């Protein structure tokens, strides 16, 4: 996963979520974690 570059786009959190609970929670969580990791570096 590239650690440099602009702030991660939040569009992945606004996409229609799959019906499967595992995917529904894992995708937004990964996006949020990536956003938090980016914010902690500044």
RAKAHU-V9885 format. One record per residue. N is the residue number from 1. RES is the residue in one small letter. PSI is psi in whole degrees, 0 to 359 (999 if undefined). NEAR is the number of other C-alpha atoms within 10 Angstrom. Layout:
n:N res:RES psi:PSI near:NEAR
n:N res:RES psi:PSI near:NEAR
This chain:
n:1 res:x psi:124 near:4
n:2 res:x psi:133 near:4
n:3 res:x psi:350 near:10
n:4 res:x psi:171 near:8
n:5 res:x psi:183 near:7
n:6 res:x psi:172 near:7
n:7 res:x psi:139 near:10
n:8 res:x psi:138 near:16
n:9 res:x psi:134 near:10
n:10 res:x psi:5 near:12
n:11 res:x psi:336 near:9
n:12 res:x psi:336 near:14
n:13 res:x psi:346 near:14
n:14 res:x psi:358 near:8
n:15 res:x psi:153 near:10
n:16 res:x psi:129 near:8
n:17 res:x psi:146 near:14
n:18 res:x psi:162 near:11
n:19 res:x psi:337 near:8
n:20 res:x psi:128 near:8
n:21 res:x psi:320 near:9
n:22 res:x psi:312 near:9
n:23 res:x psi:326 near:12
n:24 res:x psi:326 near:13
n:25 res:x psi:328 near:12
n:26 res:x psi:322 near:11
n:27 res:x psi:307 near:15
n:28 res:x psi:324 near:18
n:29 res:x psi:318 near:13
n:30 res:x psi:320 near:13
n:31 res:x psi:317 near:17
n:32 res:x psi:318 near:16
n:33 res:x psi:319 near:11
n:34 res:x psi:321 near:17
n:35 res:x psi:317 near:15
n:36 res:x psi:316 near:12
n:37 res:x psi:321 near:12
n:38 res:x psi:318 near:16
n:39 res:x psi:327 near:11
n:40 res:x psi:340 near:8
n:41 res:x psi:338 near:7
n:42 res:x psi:999 near:5
